Amino acid sequence: MRIFLGILVGLIGGFVLGIALSSFIGILGMMIFNEPMGIKYLSYFTAMICAVVVPIMDQKNLKNR
């Protein structure tokens, strides 16, 4: 159950992180190059990466307690 919650938190948090990062890249691109830039599907990639990384980090923290 703890692993499932870690995956769920990683998916949601990674998706939100991807949206924020994509917006930041778009704003930075407008400031520097005068045209919007971005990475297509960045929020999905970050959600998948965080869904793997968060449970791994959680398990490592459990072992250190």
C-alpha positions as CSV (number, residue, x, y, z in Angstrom):
1,M,0.0,0.0,0.0
2,R,2.9,2.4,0.8
3,I,4.4,1.7,-2.6
4,F,1.1,2.4,-4.3
5,L,0.8,5.7,-2.5
6,G,4.3,6.6,-3.5
7,I,3.5,5.9,-7.1
8,L,0.3,7.9,-6.9
9,V,2.1,10.9,-5.3
10,G,4.9,10.7,-7.8
11,L,2.4,10.7,-10.7
12,I,0.5,13.7,-9.5
13,G,3.5,15.6,-8.3
14,G,5.5,14.9,-11.4
15,F,2.6,16.0,-13.6
16,V,2.3,19.3,-11.7
17,L,6.1,19.7,-11.8
18,G,6.1,19.1,-15.6
19,I,3.4,21.8,-16.2
20,A,5.3,24.3,-14.1
21,L,8.6,23.5,-15.8
22,S,7.0,23.7,-19.2
23,S,5.5,27.1,-18.4
24,F,8.9,28.3,-17.1
25,I,10.6,27.1,-20.3
26,G,8.0,28.9,-22.4
27,I,8.4,32.2,-20.5
28,L,12.2,31.9,-20.7
29,G,11.9,31.3,-24.4
30,M,9.7,34.3,-24.9
31,M,12.2,36.5,-23.0
32,I,15.3,35.3,-24.8
33,F,14.2,34.3,-28.3
34,N,10.9,36.2,-28.7
35,E,9.0,33.0,-29.5
36,P,7.4,30.4,-27.2
37,M,9.4,27.3,-26.6
38,G,8.7,24.1,-24.9
39,I,9.0,20.3,-24.8
40,K,6.0,18.4,-26.0
41,Y,4.6,16.0,-23.4
42,L,7.0,17.2,-20.7
43,S,4.4,16.8,-17.9
44,Y,3.9,13.1,-18.9
45,F,7.6,12.4,-18.9
46,T,8.1,14.0,-15.5
47,A,5.1,12.1,-14.1
48,M,6.5,8.8,-15.2
49,I,10.0,9.6,-13.9
50,C,8.6,10.8,-10.5
51,A,6.4,7.7,-10.3
52,V,9.5,5.6,-10.3
53,V,11.8,7.8,-8.3
54,V,9.5,8.6,-5.3
55,P,8.9,5.0,-4.2
56,I,12.6,4.3,-4.5
57,M,13.5,7.3,-2.4
58,D,10.8,6.3,0.1
59,Q,12.2,2.8,0.5
60,K,15.7,4.1,1.0
61,N,14.4,6.4,3.7
62,L,12.7,3.5,5.4
63,K,15.9,1.5,5.6
64,N,17.8,4.4,7.1
65,R,15.4,4.8,10.1
